């Protein structure tokens, strides 16, 4: 009873309202139940919750392989991002969580610290399949707390620069390549902007951090969070300088207004030919491949570099987790073990679901959409920075995104915004110590 009370109280603290964010691997916008197996076994299905409908087809095939091997049926439910965390919160309170589900770095610390996720530490230690050294250390670390592991790495992502070849061709401008600096990028974005025609060189709303200004900040020597997660880097001179450059050279010269980008997501504007360039994560490939316009007119390159040659990408990765008190704990573990296996991770990449967390298994992913130069995403792995996170990520990140709007709209100067975010973030970090 005491443990259940603790979980109920903890769940109430997890997510008080959800923003629509552009986050690693968040792209689903519909809900669908799907049998992931092809029969076999007579027990109840293991329920699986995800939020990206674009990954459903490939995951169904992988789940079918699992069912064929184990006899355990699987049922997948796709829940949109802005409902997903409410589903888990309500499930934690009412004892009706999905058996297996995706976990994200924004929420993992809270879920791990409150007896909601199944502790996988001993199971992993006794497994012949799971070897945590085979995954990127930073991704594994997202789902570990106090020496225990609560999630199996599912994937990893990097950020690329998508561009509209038709708009570049029309303007007689060469496509982006590895020689581009941030200055080249800004100059080209301005050339491709014609506000009278409703055409813009670049779009990146205030909420886009991993797939936006974070990449510039780190390439310019700035930071969002110090190494021991005790102090914000938003008020560092390097970060403020980078964000001032972002505002003056991109937001003011080449972007739609924040209001326009609030009404239509950057990828929607891009996919309708109104924007020449956007930054997007590798998780968006399936969606772009399925869009007739982007499939025919668009491609992707590596991100621009700083003048000194520094090229950074912010990366992240999802984890497969299970309910600590679900009715199918052992079956859930078997599924997690299978999903983390080299074979399943290879198939995830081959099917084009996403790049896979198991190192050395993502090379075939570039072939899933040969119309795009997906090698750019793998090339970005040369210098990756893990997406900043702490126990209270959701709180300070929501605040930073809301406050950043004030710089975009001119309500506050960029320096004021950066210092305001830093002060709020430092208050949250102090509470974590």
Buried (B, 14 or more C-beta within 10 A) or exposed (E): EEEEEEBBEBBEEBBEEBEEBBBBBBBBBEEEEBBBBEEBBEEEBBBBBBBBBBBBEBBBBBBBBBBEEBBBBBBBBBBBBBEBBBBBBEBBBEEEBBBBBBBBBBBBBBBBBBBBBBBBEEBBEEBEBBEBEBBBEBBBBBBBBEEBBBBBBBBBBBBBBBBBEBBBEEBEBEBBEEEBBBEBBBBBBBBBBEEEEEBBBBBBBBBBBBBBBBBBBBBBBBBBBEEEBEBBBBBBEBBBBBBBBBBEBBBEBBBBBBEBBBEBBBBBBBBEBBBBBBBBBBBBBBBBBEBEBBBEBBBBBBBBBBEEEEBBBBBBBBBBBBBBBBEBBEBBBBBBBBBBBBBBBBBBBBBBBBBBBBBEBBEBBBEBBEEBBBBBBBBBBEEBBBBBBBBBBBBBBBBBBEBBBBBBEEEBBBBBBBBBBBEBBBBBBEEEE
